[in-house]
Amino acid sequence: MASDVSDDERMRARERPAGRRAMRQIWQHLGFLHWPVARDAIARRLPPGLDVDAFEGTAYVGIVPFTIPLTRTGRLGAPMAPAFHEINLRTYVHRGGRDPGVWFFSLDATSRLAVAGARLAYGLPYFHAAITLEEGGGAVDYRSRRRGSPAAFAARYQPAGPVAPAAPGSLEFFLAERYLLYSRSGSGLCTARVHHAPYPLQVAAAADVEQTLTNGAGLPPGTGVGPPALVHYARAVDVDIFSPRRVAI
């Protein structure tokens, strides 16, 4: 098997959850920048109850910059926050071969409201940041600096191939098609689901990548330094986000 979780289990994660969505967002100009990392280095940074999700024995760290032009309540569709930019530092996990998802080392956003709300409701490690996104010539110039911290990111990324949703069983599917997040909840874990159409994924290129997000995450020195091993781009997805729930360890 190419990865730690079966293809059937990964496909089940894409199914729409039962119940009513808590909010709706649109995500645009997503860059998926990934670097391989030893799975032991990731395992040391995970809370009890989570296992490293590896592909052919290799774990990955990803940095995903994007922008959110729309956030609305799930029931009435009322505006929840003005448009804002966001970037996350992440890796991939599962629970005993089930429920593959994302573990965030950090998330930075320009909206103080989004930062406070996500910390309170979802237990996610959000930080307020100054972020700019400029699009031109088919490329995205993205720059982020966390307020009161040296944690920063800068890169220029752009699509370099046709739109092709990731094929199940592929490395691209493993990295991009994630619909479950994990966070800490006291001494336990919290999970939340998202649902959207498969990413309109494109092979991409990234230039002038500089980042210090990994420095404070306890990852091995050199993680995320130099050109990413894999880069992908997705122009936009319409996302339903569901309420968090606690899970037993």
Backbone torsions as a table, in degrees:
resi	resn	phi	psi	omega
1	MET	NA	137.1	-174.6
2	ALA	-72.1	-25.9	-176.9
3	SER	-138.2	178.2	-173.6
4	ASP	-79.8	-11.7	-176.2
5	VAL	-125.0	141.0	-177.5
6	SER	-67.9	155.2	177.2
7	ASP	-61.8	-37.2	179.0
8	ASP	-61.8	-41.2	179.1
9	GLU	-65.2	-39.3	178.3
10	ARG	-66.7	-37.4	178.8
11	MET	-68.3	-36.5	178.4
12	ARG	-62.2	-32.4	-179.5
13	ALA	-64.7	-20.4	-179.7
14	ARG	-83.0	-11.5	-178.7
15	GLU	-69.7	146.7	180.0
16	ARG	-67.2	130.8	178.7
17	PRO	-67.8	158.2	173.5
18	ALA	-72.7	156.6	176.8
19	GLY	94.6	179.4	-175.6
20	ARG	-92.9	139.8	177.0
21	ARG	-65.9	149.1	176.9
22	ALA	-84.0	-33.0	179.4
23	MET	-159.4	165.0	175.5
24	ARG	-124.3	136.6	174.8
25	GLN	-132.5	157.3	166.1
26	ILE	-111.4	129.6	176.4
27	TRP	-109.5	131.6	-177.2
28	GLN	-130.7	156.1	173.9
29	HIS	51.8	51.1	-179.7
30	LEU	-79.0	130.6	169.5
31	GLY	-109.4	132.0	177.5
32	PHE	-112.8	103.3	-179.1
33	LEU	-109.5	123.5	-173.4
34	HIS	-130.1	144.1	176.0
35	TRP	-129.2	137.0	174.7
36	PRO	-72.0	150.5	180.0
37	VAL	-150.4	150.2	179.1
38	ALA	-61.7	135.2	-176.1
39	ARG	-65.3	-29.6	177.7
40	ASP	-63.3	-34.6	179.4
41	ALA	-66.5	-33.5	176.9
42	ILE	-76.4	-42.1	-176.6
43	ALA	-56.3	-36.7	-179.5
44	ARG	-66.5	-18.3	-175.6
45	ARG	-101.4	1.8	-176.8
46	LEU	-97.7	148.6	176.3
47	PRO	-76.0	162.8	175.3
48	PRO	-56.0	141.4	178.7
49	GLY	101.8	-13.6	179.8
50	LEU	-114.7	142.8	177.9
51	ASP	-116.5	149.7	175.1
52	VAL	-65.0	132.8	173.1
53	ASP	-98.0	114.0	-176.3
54	ALA	-117.3	153.8	176.7
55	PHE	-114.7	116.4	-176.0
56	GLU	51.7	41.2	175.4
57	GLY	85.0	-3.6	-176.6
58	THR	-111.5	132.0	173.7
59	ALA	-90.9	164.0	-178.1
60	TYR	-135.8	145.7	169.0
61	VAL	-111.0	134.0	-179.0
62	GLY	-123.3	147.4	168.8
63	ILE	-119.3	125.8	-174.3
64	VAL	-126.4	100.3	172.4
65	PRO	-89.1	146.2	176.8
66	PHE	-166.3	-176.6	177.4
67	THR	-134.2	153.2	-175.7
68	ILE	-125.6	94.8	-177.9
69	PRO	-78.6	-13.4	-176.0
70	LEU	-145.5	130.5	172.1
71	THR	-137.0	121.6	-178.0
72	ARG	-135.0	156.8	176.6
73	THR	-65.0	153.2	-175.6
74	GLY	-74.3	-34.0	-172.8
75	ARG	-87.8	-51.4	-174.2
76	LEU	-101.4	-12.7	-179.4
77	GLY	73.3	23.8	179.1
78	ALA	-77.3	145.7	178.6
79	PRO	-59.4	137.7	179.1
80	MET	-110.1	-31.4	-178.1
81	ALA	-157.5	148.8	174.0
82	PRO	-68.3	167.6	179.3
83	ALA	-55.6	141.9	178.5
84	PHE	-152.2	162.3	176.7
85	HIS	-100.1	154.2	-178.5
86	GLU	-148.9	152.3	175.7
87	ILE	-146.6	141.9	178.9
88	ASN	-132.8	152.1	173.5
89	LEU	-111.5	124.6	-167.2
90	ARG	-145.3	166.2	167.6
91	THR	-142.1	-175.9	-170.3
92	TYR	-123.9	138.2	-170.0
93	VAL	-140.6	170.1	171.6
94	HIS	-152.4	176.1	178.6
95	ARG	-123.4	95.7	177.8
96	GLY	60.4	35.8	179.1
97	GLY	87.7	3.2	179.5
98	ARG	-125.2	166.7	173.5
99	ASP	51.5	59.7	177.3
100	PRO	-63.9	139.1	-176.9
101	GLY	-158.1	-161.5	-175.6
102	VAL	-116.9	138.0	168.8
103	TRP	-114.1	122.6	-177.9
104	PHE	-95.3	125.8	169.9
105	PHE	-77.9	-34.0	177.2
106	SER	-164.4	156.2	172.4
107	LEU	-137.8	133.6	179.6
108	ASP	-119.6	139.0	-178.1
109	ALA	-146.6	154.4	-179.8
110	THR	-84.0	-15.7	-177.7
111	SER	-92.3	116.7	175.8
112	ARG	-63.6	-34.7	178.8
113	LEU	-63.8	-44.8	179.0
114	ALA	-64.8	-40.2	179.0
115	VAL	-60.8	-49.8	-178.0
116	ALA	-65.8	-42.8	-178.2
117	GLY	-65.5	-42.3	-178.6
118	ALA	-70.6	-35.2	176.0
119	ARG	-64.3	-44.5	-176.3
120	LEU	-71.9	-48.6	-172.1
121	ALA	-82.4	-36.3	-171.9
122	TYR	-112.8	-6.8	179.4
123	GLY	66.7	26.7	-176.1
124	LEU	-91.0	146.5	-177.1
125	PRO	-80.0	68.9	179.9
126	TYR	-84.6	149.5	176.5
127	PHE	-137.2	149.6	177.3
128	HIS	-81.2	136.4	-175.4
129	ALA	-142.6	156.7	169.3
130	ALA	-95.1	119.7	-175.1
131	ILE	-133.6	137.8	171.9
132	THR	-123.4	143.6	175.9
133	LEU	-133.1	122.0	177.2
134	GLU	-124.3	129.2	179.7
135	GLU	-110.8	133.8	177.8
136	GLY	-170.4	139.8	179.7
137	GLY	62.8	25.6	-179.5
138	GLY	83.0	-0.1	-178.3
139	ALA	-113.3	157.9	178.0
140	VAL	-116.5	123.4	175.2
141	ASP	-102.1	114.3	-171.1
142	TYR	-122.9	129.7	-179.7
143	ARG	-138.9	130.7	-177.4
144	SER	-136.9	139.7	172.2
145	ARG	-141.1	123.1	-179.7
146	ARG	-67.9	136.6	179.4
147	ARG	-64.3	130.3	177.2
148	GLY	68.0	22.7	-176.4
149	SER	-150.0	152.2	174.5
150	PRO	-78.8	-1.7	-177.9
151	ALA	-65.8	120.5	-174.1
152	ALA	-148.9	164.5	179.2
153	PHE	-151.1	141.1	173.2
154	ALA	-148.9	137.7	177.3
155	ALA	-167.4	160.1	170.8
156	ARG	-121.6	121.5	-177.2
157	TYR	-132.1	152.6	-178.8
158	GLN	-158.6	150.4	178.6
159	PRO	-65.6	146.7	-178.7
160	ALA	-135.3	19.6	-180.0
161	GLY	-161.2	175.4	-178.9
162	PRO	-72.2	159.5	174.8
163	VAL	-69.2	127.4	-178.6
164	ALA	-153.6	99.5	177.8
165	PRO	-50.1	141.2	-175.0
166	ALA	-61.2	136.3	179.3
167	ALA	-79.3	132.1	176.0
168	PRO	-52.4	137.3	-178.5
169	GLY	91.1	-10.5	-178.7
170	SER	-88.2	162.3	175.7
171	LEU	-62.9	-37.3	178.7
172	GLU	-60.8	-41.6	177.0
173	PHE	-63.7	-45.5	179.5
174	PHE	-55.5	-41.9	-174.7
175	LEU	-81.1	-40.3	-170.2
176	ALA	-97.2	-39.3	-170.6
177	GLU	-85.5	80.0	-177.8
178	ARG	-123.3	128.2	-172.5
179	TYR	-126.2	9.6	-178.4
180	LEU	-136.6	133.4	175.5
181	LEU	-116.2	153.2	175.5
182	TYR	-120.2	148.8	173.2
183	SER	-149.9	169.5	177.2
184	ARG	-78.5	145.5	174.2
185	SER	-140.5	92.1	-173.5
186	GLY	62.3	-123.1	177.5
187	SER	-92.5	3.1	-177.8
188	GLY	-118.7	-153.3	-177.7
189	LEU	-124.2	151.7	173.2
190	CYS	-121.2	144.4	175.7
191	THR	-128.2	156.8	172.5
192	ALA	-149.1	148.3	-177.7
193	ARG	-107.6	150.7	167.4
194	VAL	-126.1	160.0	178.3
195	HIS	-142.7	133.0	175.7
196	HIS	-161.0	166.9	174.2
197	ALA	-62.6	155.3	176.1
198	PRO	-51.4	142.9	179.4
199	TYR	-57.7	136.5	170.9
200	PRO	-77.2	73.1	-166.7
201	LEU	-75.9	143.9	173.8
202	GLN	-134.9	139.0	168.2
203	VAL	-58.8	140.8	-174.0
204	ALA	-137.4	172.6	176.0
205	ALA	-125.8	147.9	177.6
206	ALA	-131.2	139.6	-179.1
207	ALA	-131.5	156.1	175.1
208	ASP	54.9	42.4	-179.0
209	VAL	-79.3	121.9	175.0
210	GLU	-135.8	131.6	-179.1
211	GLN	-154.0	148.1	174.1
212	THR	-126.5	16.6	179.3
213	LEU	-63.8	-34.6	-176.4
214	THR	-75.3	-17.0	-174.2
215	ASN	-61.2	-41.3	-177.7
216	GLY	-92.4	6.3	-176.3
217	ALA	-95.3	1.0	-179.6
218	GLY	75.0	15.9	178.4
219	LEU	-83.0	159.4	-177.5
220	PRO	-58.1	143.9	176.3
221	PRO	-54.1	136.7	179.8
222	GLY	94.8	-10.5	177.6
223	THR	-65.2	128.6	179.7
224	GLY	77.2	12.4	178.0
225	VAL	-96.8	136.8	-177.9
226	GLY	87.0	177.8	-177.4
227	PRO	-60.5	138.6	175.5
228	PRO	-64.7	149.0	-179.7
229	ALA	-72.0	-32.5	179.7
230	LEU	-136.8	139.3	177.7
231	VAL	-135.5	132.2	176.0
232	HIS	-135.2	162.6	-177.6
233	TYR	-137.4	143.6	171.9
234	ALA	-135.9	128.7	-173.7
235	ARG	-70.5	-45.5	-177.5
236	ALA	-167.8	147.2	168.3
237	VAL	-140.7	149.0	176.2
238	ASP	-99.8	119.6	-164.8
239	VAL	-118.7	131.2	168.3
240	ASP	-97.4	131.8	-178.4
241	ILE	-118.0	132.3	-174.9
242	PHE	-107.2	161.4	-175.6
243	SER	-66.4	151.1	178.9
244	PRO	-75.7	160.2	174.4
245	ARG	-146.0	150.4	177.3
246	ARG	-82.2	147.0	176.9
247	VAL	-126.4	146.7	177.8
248	ALA	-75.4	144.4	177.5
249	ILE	-90.6	NA	NA
